[in-house]
């Protein structure tokens, strides 16, 4: 079982101000979300504290919070481990994501303005550059930003709040298939932006539904 060893440069700097336990929580969650800490990896409090430059207490508190949110499994007499999602968990989350994002695409098409389309095109171009450079982390980050922008353009606060609850886990599931999705994902993004620009609600909905379903299917078909 792997321990807490982290890739060079993976540990984020703790931002100030704010309670230390919250900053440690955010740092650990980011490491899990980006898979710098892999599912099933043993999380040793003393090692994490050393990486983050803090005492063990805020790490312990952060691990407890992450456990209640199902990011970390606390096993009696064994310690803390990054949660290993089941196929059913992933399928349920990504299915909900499809429903939320398809509606967001429809609403974005209904409300689209020229400046919003330009912003989407710029995000898409950045994502394409990340793919061309084989920058998986960059592609994942830009994918999240583009989808968040579409959610923002939808103009529905309740929908945005629900999407925010699943956003981190969507990134978690998307990361292992980002390279496989590659340029095709961004080709689909281009088609989606074109539908939104044309204010074609039906087409934008259909493209987004197919786009998110492709990611869901590829997650289940990924190499493990």
N, C-alpha and C positions, 0 to 999 in steps of 0.2 A: 504493500500500500504506500503510495507516495506521501511525503511529508510536505511541510510548508514551503520548501524552496521555491523561490519566485524568479521569473525571467528577469534578466538585466533591464533596469529602467521601468519595471512594471509597477513599482510601488508609487502611488500618487502622494504628493505632498499634502499634508493636512492644512486645510485653509483655516484662517482665523477671521473673525472671532466665532463664538458659538461654543456650547458645552463640548468638552473633549470627547465624551462618550458618543455624541452625535457625529462628530467629525470622524472618529474611528469607525463608527457604523457605516457612514457613507463611503469611506475608503475601502473597507472590506467588501461592501456590496458592489462597488465598482470593480474590484478585483475578481469577484465571483461572476458578475455579469459579463465581463470581457473574457472570462475563462483563463485569466492568469492563474487563478485558483480553480482547478479542475473538479468536476463532479466526482465525489468519492474521496477527494484528497483530505488527509488528516490535517486538522488545524491545531497547531501547538501554540498555546497562549504565549509562552515565553518567546518563541520565534517570531510570532506576529508582532508582539510588543517591540522586539528588537528592530524589525523591519520598519515599523512606524515611528520609532523613537518615543514610545510612551511606556507607562507602567502596565502591568498585567490587568489591573482592575478595569480600566475602560475597555480593554479587549474582551474581558470576561462579560461585561455588561452588553457589549455589542453582539457577542456571540449568542447571548440569551435572547436578545431582540430578534436577531436573524433566525433563531430557532423557532420563535413564535410565528414568524412570517414564512416558514418552510424553505428558507434558503440554506439552513444548516441543520444537521441532525446531531443531537446530543445523545450519545450512547453510554449507558451506565458502565463504569469501570474501563471505558475505552477512550472517551473524550469526544471532541467535536469533529464533524466531517462535513464537507460540502455535500449538500443534498444531491442525490442522483435521481433526476426526474424519470418517472415511468413513461412509457409510450402513451398511456391513457391520459396522464397529466398534460403532456405536450399537445396531444390531439384536442383535448377540451379547450385549452388556452388558445391555441391557434384557430380553432373553429369560432370562438367568441371574437377573436381579433378580426376574422373575416367579416362578421356581421357588423362590427363597429366601423371598420374602415370602409366598407362598401357604402354605408350610409353617409360617412364623412365625404366620400368622393362625390356622391350625388349632390349633397348640399354645397360643396365647394364649386361644382359646376354651375349650380343655380346662382351663386353669389360672385362668381369670378370677375375680377377686374384686371386691367392690363398690368398694373404694377405687381399684382400677385402672381401672374403668369411668369413675369420676368424673374421673380424670386425663385419660383419653382424650377425654372430652366437653369438658373445659376447653381442651385443645389444639385440638380441632375448632372450638370457638367462637372462639378467637383467630384461627385460619386464616380463618374466615368473615368476621371483622371486617376482616382484611387484604384480602380479595377485595373487600369492599364499599367499602373506601377506595382501591381500585386500587393497593395496595401490593404490587407483584410480588415484591420482595425479601423482604418480610415473609411473604407466602404461601408462597414457596419454603422459607424457613426453618422455618415452622410445619409444612409438609408433611414435611420431613425429621425434625423432632422427633416428630411423630405416628407416623411409620413406625418410628423408632428405639424409641419406647415400646412399640409392638407387638412388636418384636424382643426387647426386654427382657423383656416379659411371657411370651414363648415359653419362656424359661428354658433355652435350649440354647446353651451357650457356643461350641460349634463353629460352629453356625449364625450366631450373632452375630458371630463373628470373620470368617467369610466375607462376611457382609453389610457389615461395616465396610470391607472392602477395596474394595467397589464403591460405597460411599455417596457419596463425593465426585464420582465420575463420574455417578452417577444425578442428583445436583443439577445438574451441568453440562448434562446432556441435558434435564432437566426445565425449567430456567430459560426457554429460548426458547418453550416451549409453555404456560407457567404461566398467562398471561393468557387464552389460548384455552381451556384446561381450565376456568378460572374456577370458578364456583359448582358446576358439575356434579361436579368432583373432590371437593368437600366434601360434596355430597349422597351420593356413593358412600362417603365416609368415615363419614357418619352411618349408612348401611345396614350397613357393616362393624362399627361399634361395637355396633349393635343385635344383630348375629349373635353377636359375642363375648360380649355381656352375657347372651344366651340360652343360651350354652355350646353353640351349634350349630356343631360343627366343620366339617361338610360345607358349610354355607352360608357360613361365614366364609372357607373356602378358595376357594369359587367366586366370591365377591364380590371378594376380593383379586386373584384371577387375572384377572378381567374388568377390574378397576380398573387394574392395571399394564399390561394389554394395551391399554387405551384410550390410555394415555400413550405406549406404544411406537408405536402406529399414528399418533397425532397428531404425534409427532416426525417420522415419515417424510412426513407430509402437510403439514408446516408451510410457511409462506411463507419462502423463502430470500432 
